[in-house]
Amino acid sequence: MADSYEGMMCGIEIHQQLDTKKLFCDCESRLEEEGYGGIYRRLRPTTSEMGEIDRAALAQFRRGYGFLYQSCPCTTCLVELDEEPPHAVNADAMETSLIFSELIGASVIDEVQFMRKIVVDGSNTSGFQRTSLVAVDGSVDALGRRIGILSVCLEEDACRRIEATDTDVVWRTDRLGIPLIEVATAPDMRTPEEVMEVALRIGTLLRATKRVKRGLGTIREDLNISIPEGARIEIKGVQELRMLPDFVRNEVKRQKMLVRVRDILKERGTKDAAFEPVDVTSVFKDCPAKVISGALKSKGVVMAVRLPGFAGVMNGDNGTLRLGSEMAQYARTAGVKGIFHSDELPNYGIEQDYVDALRKELGMTGEFDAFVICAAPEKRAVRALELAVGRANQGIVGVPEETRDPLPDGTTKYSRPLPGAARMYPETDVPPTTITPERLKRISENLPELPEVTENRLCQTYGINPQQAHQIVARSLDDVFCRISDEFGMAAVAATTFENTYRELEHDGVDLEGIDMEMLYALFSGLKDGKYAKEALPGLLKEMASGTSLDAAVEKLGVAAVDAGEAEAIIAAIVKEREDFVRSKGMGAVGPLMGPVMGALRGKIDGKQASDLLTKAIKQLLG
């Protein structure tokens, strides 16, 4: 499969939340369960210093959404609501960005100037995001070679999207303003697996600063992918590291499909389709298809556009050609449920008679003549078809530059055109931050350990193996591991838990990022105090990951430790119940009976103690 990625280029942008207060005010950096009140706004793009309007901002504006912003106590102030200018940049956040820049050997800018990046999708109350360039030209060692880091930026996070209707989007301002480090790599990755390895290395270095947040949503990756004859595509906001290779594979496959579509259309001599929408409601007035009948009952219309030369590439060759899916994604940004095209009909309740009548109505006679239709309110239907036809015409050129959103199955959907330089202009409310040589010297002399140095120290100090040390550091558990080992003498148990148990739980879909260091310390403290056995740890971790407190998890699972007398009684009953089996096997019954014993006592008693008590009980029975 390596040959299938020949010529592919991929770079990553990693956005990591910092564990400080917000970037431009003293509000807390945390997410809230509830939002209150609301400020309603509509946003519009502005021209840059060059007198241009960014194409991505314009596409977002044309969707016509209004935005309702919820506030949260302690995490929202007038700065988040854009009713007050930003305060001074958070010193801890700036320091963290400088520490990371020094860790990767980047050249730090001597005067950090914030810029405004136009964003009118509603995710920022002001219509722009504040961002600054901190350093350039760094690198990390991964894959046995040097991976270039083009830039390190410090910026503010956006609002959280809560819900949306056909006309409005509700945002919560708790996340707005949380500091982010943005790390942009060079396009140095050549396979899907390399992308994940580089992202893991950068994430480990970020966590080495001990100044970043942990948990789902605190680190996000954007992918920039291109192939020969393709185009740069940005996949924005991937949250699961393990999914990165899937997104790369599927994007390469998608671009290759679009290159093939281009070649077919060029071979046919297909020209740009004219956008000439026709009202064909009369053709479908009695159509039983749910989408069409529903639209007509709501006083909508059915509009159609002819697409000469596009038959067979919208959904052809056993589904391997999928230009129609690309067209539908563009159309949905107009607020419609979707479109129908001739490659997929008859289907969805639209019978052949309706297809034949429509072809006649549109005057379709060519071998490769196709059509696309949309049932919706007239204005939306026309706009949706305009976008769909525009996307079809792009198919003649090849792969258009886009920003795409990740989906749970590893595929993506169209979001907006790829933004350009026209979205940036200076931030006049935040003074520049001068970075002195003295400050950089102080930082460089006190840098945190590199991950490999920490791993070696753990192996030498606590006698664990390199694989265990690597997993502990990769999960940023080295501090709590050292604390547990030093105070409780449990290095071996902790290492096994943080490697094997964590891996098994993650394989089962358990998200352990929500378990903080104090919770882990309390878990092992209870083990040291004999409140439960080490066999209880996997179940307790799973419960704690779901938000259950440690005490409640112990009670729920029924793993509170039992005394030796109670354990002896339970084991004696199990042996007595299987007396015939024990007498036939003799001491060979110990192994088979450990299953029932641990089933009754798992988490309540140590496995070795259970084995000793079972051996004793069998000896007593045998006399």
N, C-alpha and C positions, 0 to 999 in steps of 0.2 A: 504493500500500500504506500510505501514511501514515495514511489514515483508519481503517485497521484497528487502529491503536494509540491511537485517540482515547480519552482518559480514563485511559490506563495511567499508573501511577506506579511508579517504580523507584528504590530506593536501594541503595548498595553498602557492604559492610563489607570493608575490605582488611586482611589480616593479613600483616605483613612481619616476617620473622625479622631480628634484629639481630646484627651481627658482633662479639659480645662473648662472654665466658664466660656460664655459665648465670645465671639471674635471682636465685637464692637460694643458690648455692654456687659453689665455684671449679672445678667440672668443665668440661671442654672442650665447646664447642657444635659438635659434628659428628656425622655418622651413621656407624655402623660396619657392616662387612660381616657380622659374626657376633655372635650373642648367646649368653650362657652361663648355665648354672644356671637357676634359676627359683623364684619365690615365688608360691604359689597363694592366691588370695583370692576371696571373694564380697562384693559391695558391695550396700548397701541405702540407699534414700533416707531423709533425716531431715527433720523439720519445720523450717520457717523461723521467724524471730522472730514471725511472724504466726500460727504454729500450723498452717500449711498445708503440704501436700506437693505439690511441683511435678508437674504432669501429665506432662511429658516424662520426668522422672526416674522416675516411677511406671511409665510404659510401658516404659522400658528395663529396670527391675527385673523386670517380669513376664515378660521373655523367659527368665529363669532361667539365664543363662550364668555359668560360672565363668571366672576369669581367671588366666593364667600369665604372669608378668613375667620377661623375660630381662634380665640385667645386661650391661654392657659396660665393659671397663677404660678408665679416664680420663674416661668420660662418665657414669658411674653411681656415686653414693655413697649414704649412708644417708638423705640428704634426698630423693632420687628415690624411694627405697623406702618413704618415709613412716615411717622408724624414728628420725628425728632431726628436730627443728624446723628450719624454714628459717633460713638465715643472713641477714645484712643484705642489703637489696636492692642489686643490682649498680649501682654509681654511674655507669658508662659507659652502661648501658641507660637509666637515668633521665635522664641528660644528653641522650641522643639523642631521647627522647620530648619533652623540653622544646625542643630545637632545632627539631624539626619543628613543634611547636605554635606557635612564634614565626614560622616561615616562612609559616604559613597565617593568621596574625593571630588566633589563638584566645585566649580568656581562660583563663589557667592557674589551676588550683586552688591556693590558698595552702597547703593541707596535704593531701598525697596519702595516702589511706587505702586499704589493700588489703582486698578482700572475698573471700569464698569463694562460688564458683558451683557448685552441686551438679551433678555429672556422674557417673552411675553406669553408663555404658556400658563401663567398664573402661579408658578412655583415660587416666585419672589414678589412680595407686595409692591416693590418699587418698580418692577418691570426690568430690573437688571440684577446681576450677581456681582459682588465685589471680589476681585481676584488680584493677586500680585505675583510677579516672578521673583523668586528668591535666589535660585542658583541654576547653573547650566553645566553641561559637559561633565557629568559624572559617569560612574559605571558600577556594575555589580558583577561578581564572579559567579557564574552559573553555567551548567552544561559543559563544564570544562573549558570555558572561554569567557571573554569579556563581553558583557551585554551593555550597550550604551544607554545612559540616562540623559535624555535631551534636556529635561527641565524639572525643577522642583518648584511648585507654586503653593502659596498659602491663600485659601479662599474660604468663603462662608457656605455652609450647606443650605439647602432649599427647604421649603415647607413640605409637609407630608400630605399626599393626596388621600382624602378620606372616602369620598364618593363623588359620583357624577351623574348628571341627567343629560337630556338632549341639548339643554341650553346652558347649564351651569356646572361648575366644579367647586366642591367644598375642599378647602385646604386647612390644615392645622399648623399653627406657627411655632409649635414647640421645637421642631427641628431646625427652623430657620435661624441662621447665624451660628450654629455649632461649627467650630473651626475644622477645616479639612486640610490635610496635606495632599496635593495632587502630584503624583510621580509619573512622568511620561517617558517611556522607553523609546529607543530607536527601533525601527522595524527589523529587528535582528532574529526573530523566531521563524523557524522554517517548517515546523510540524506542530500539530495540535498538542502533543505531549510536552513539547518545549515551552509552550505558552503557560501551561500550568506550573511547570518547574520554576520558571522565572518569576511568576506571580507569587509563588510560595517563598522564594528567596527574598523578594522585596518585602513581603508581608512580615517575614521573620526579622528583617532588619528594622522595620518600623516598630515592631513590638519590643525590640531590644532597647529602645529608648526609654521604656517603662512609662511612657507618657501618652499612650493611645488607648482608645476605648476598645472593649472586646464585646463580642456578641453579634448576632445576625443583624445585618443592616449597617454595622459600624464601618465596614470596609466594602467598597464596591469597585468593580473593574469595568472599564470600557475597553473594547477591542477594536483595533483598526486593522482591517484585513483587505488584501488585494491579491489578485492572481494575474498572470500574463493575459493581456487583452481584456481584463476586467477593470475594476475601479476601486478606489478606497471606500470602504463601507465601515461606518462606526456602529458598533453594537453597544448600547449605552446602558449601564446599570446592572451588570451581572453580579449577583450576591454570593453564589455558591462556587467555591474554587473548583470543586470536582466537575462542574458542568462546563468549564472553559473549553476543554478539548471538543466536546459535543458541539458547542456553538461554532468553533472554528471549522470542524468537519462539514457541518451543514451549510455554512456560508460559502465554503469553497464549492460544494456541490451545487448550490443555488447559482453562483456566478458562472460556473461551467455550463449550466443549463441555459442561462441567458445568452452566453456567447454562442451556443448552438442555435438558439432561436434567431439571433442576429444573422448568422450565416444562412439559415434557411430563408429568411425574409430577403436578404440581399440576392440570393440565388434566384428568387422569384421576381426580383425587381420591384418589390413592394415599396410604395411611396407613402409619405405621411397621409393618414386619413384626415379628411376635412371634418371639422366639428359642425355637423348640420343635424341637430336634434329634431326628431319628428315625434309628434304626439300620436301614439298608436293605442290610446285607451280604448277606442272602438273595437280593435282587434281582440282585446282581452276582457271585454266587459262581462263575459260569462265564464271566465277562466276560474276553475276551482282552486288553483294554487293559493296556499295560505297567505304568502307574502303579497301577492297581487290583489287578492280579494280583500285582504285587510287594508291595504293602502287605498283601494277604491272606496271602501266603506267610510274611510276617514277623509273623503273628498280629495284624495290624491289622484295622480295621473300615472300613466305608463309612457315613458319616453324611450326612444330608441335611436341609435346611431349606427350607420353602416360602416363596416371596416373592411374595405377591399384588400385582399391579399393576406389576411390574418387567420384564415381557417386552418385548424390543425395545430397551431402553436400555442393556443390559449389553454388547451387541455388535450394534448395528443400524445401519440407514441406510448400508449398504455400508461398515461399519467406522468411520464418523465418530462414532458414539456408543460410548463405551468405559468405561462405569461398571464393567463386569466386570474390566477391567484394574486399576482402582483397588482393587476389592475383593480381588483376588488379591494385590496388594502388601501390604495390611494382613494378610491371612491368612498370608503367608510369615513374618511376624515371630513367629509361633507355632512356627516350626521345621518347617513342612511344605513339600513341594516345590511345592504349588499347589492350586488348586481347579478344578472344572468347573462351568459354569453352563449353563442351558437354551438361552441364545442361541447357544452355540457347538456344540451337539450336535444330531444325531449327528456325531461326529468322534473323532479320536484313538483309534480302536479300539472306541469305544462306539457300537454300531449302534442303529437306530431302535427295534428290539424292546425294548432295555433302557430307552430313554427312555420308551416307552409304558408299560412295566411300572412304572417309577418314578412317573410321573404318576398312575397308578392307585393305587399304594401311598400316595401323599401326598394323594389325594383332590382333585386339581387339575381344576377344571371351568371356571374363569373365563377370559375372553378374554385377559387379560394376566397370568394366573398364570405364575410362573417358579419355578425352584428353583436351589439351589447345593448341591454335594456335595463331600466331601473324604474321601480314602482315606489313612489313617495310623493310628498307635497312637491308641486311643480318646481319651485325655486331650488329645493334640495336635489331633486332628481336631475335637473339640468346641470347643476354644479358637480354632482357626482359623476355624471357622464363626461363632463369636460375633463375632470381629473383622470378618469379611466382611459379616455381616448389619448390624452397627453401621455399617459404611461405606456399605452400601446405603441405610440409613435417613438418613444424612447427605445423601445425594443429593436427598432431598426438600427440604432446607433450601437446598442450593446447594454452595458451595465451602468446605470446612472449612479452618481455619488449620492449616498443617503445616510441618514441616521436611522437606526432600526432598534426596536425594543425587544428584549429577550422574552421568550415564552418558557413555561415550565418544562416542555418536552425537548428543549435544546434547539428549537427553531426560533425564528424572529418574525416580526411584522414591521411594516413601514411606519415610521414616526413623522419624519419631516426631511426636507432637503439638508444636505450637509452644510453647516454654517461656514461663513467665510470671515475675512478680516473686518468686514464692515460692521460687525457687531460690537467692536471694542472702542471705547473712548475713555479719557482720563477721569478718575474720581477726584473731585475737587474738595470734598468734605473730609478726607483723611490725609493728614500731612505725611510726607515721605519719612521712612525710618532709615536713619544712617547706620550702617554696619561698620563699625571701626575695626581696624586690624587687632587692637587689643582684645576686643570681644571675641573675635574668632580664635585668637591665640589661647584665651582662657578655655573656650569650648573644646578646642582640639587637644588640649592637655588633660581634659577630664571626660573623654569620650567613654561611653559604655562599652562593655565587652562585645566583641563580635560573636555571633552565635557559635561558631566552631570553637572559640576559646572557652565559652561557657560549657559546651558539651565535654570538652577535655577535662575541665575542672570537676565536673560532676562525676565523671568516670574515676578520676584519681582519688577524689575525696570520699565518695560513698560506695565505691566498688560495684557500680552498675555497668552494664555493657553499653557499647557505643550506640546501638540501635535504640535502647531505652533512653539514653541521654538525648539523642537526636529528636525523638518524639516529644520528650518533655520540653525541650527548648522550642521546638516548632509550635507547640501549643501554648507557649509563654507560661508554663507552669513551673519554671525553675525556682522562682522565689518561694512559692508555697511548698515545693518539694524539699528544698533545703530546710525550711522551717519545720516541716513534719519530721524529717530525718534527724535534725539536731535535737528537737525537743522530745520526740517520742521513740527514736531509734527504729523507725519503720521504713528505712530506705528501700528495702527489697519489696515490701508490700506496696508502697507508694509507686515505685517504678513499674511494677507489674500492672497496677491499676491504671496508671496514666498511659501505658502503652497498649496492653492487650484489652483491658476492659473498655477503655475509651474507644478503641478501634471497633470492637464488637458492637457496642451501643450505637456508634455512628453508622455502622453498616445496617443496623436495624432502623435507621432514620431518626434516632434520638439526637436533638440539638443540645449539646452540652455547653454551648457558649454562655448560656445564662447563669451557669454556676460560677459564682465569683470565688476569689481566694479565701475569704473568710468562711464561706460555706464549706469549702474543702477542708480547711483547718478544723472546723467544728466536726466534720464527718470523721476524720482520723482521731480527733480527740476523744470522741465517743467510743471508737474502736479500742483505743488505749485504755480507757476506763472500764472496758468489759461490758458495755451496754448492748453490744451485738457482736457477732463473729464476722471475720473478714468475708465469709461467703455471702453476707448480706449487702456488701458494697455495690454490686451491679444493680440490684433492685432499688436500693436507696438512691443511687445516682440518677437512675431513670425517673424516679418520682420527683427528685429535686429539680431535674431539668424541666419538668412540667410546671414548676412553680410551687410545689408542695414544700413546706418547711421540713427540716430534718426530723423533729419530734413527731410531726404528723405522719411523715413517711414511715417511721419506725412503727407507729401504732397501726397505720393502714396495712402494712405488710405483715404485721405480727411477728417481727423478728427480734423483739426484746429478749435479751439473754436469759436462759434458765439456769438454775443452780445445778450442781452435779447430781444431787439426789433426785430431782425431777427428771433430769436427762437419763439417769440410770433406770428409773421406773418406766419411761417411755421405751427405751431400748429393750428392757427385759420383756415388756409386753409384745414387742415385735418378734423377739426370738421365740417366746412361748407360742405365739400364733403360728409359727413356722417350725415347730418342734420336729416333725417328721423329716423335713428337709434338712435341718441342722444335724440330726442324728445320722442321716445318710451321707452327708458331706463332711461331717466333722469340722475341723478348723478351716476347711476349704469353703465353708459357708460365709466366712467374713466378707470376702469380696462381693458376692451376689447380694448380701443383705445391706451393704453400705448404701445402695440406692434407696430402699425404703426408709432407712434410718435418716439419711440426709434429707429425704423428702419431708419427713416429720420434723426435723430439727434444723433445716438449712437456715443459716443466718442467726440461729439462736445459740449455736455452739460451734467451736472450732472443729474443722474436719479431722485433725489428728486426735483431738480429745474424743470425738465420736467414735473413731476407729478403736481407740484404746478401751473405751467402755463397752463397745460391741464385742471385742475379743474377750474381755473379762466375763461378759454375760454368757457367751457361748461356752467358755471353759466351765463355768458354774453349772450349766445345763448338762454338759457331758460328764460331769462328776470328776 
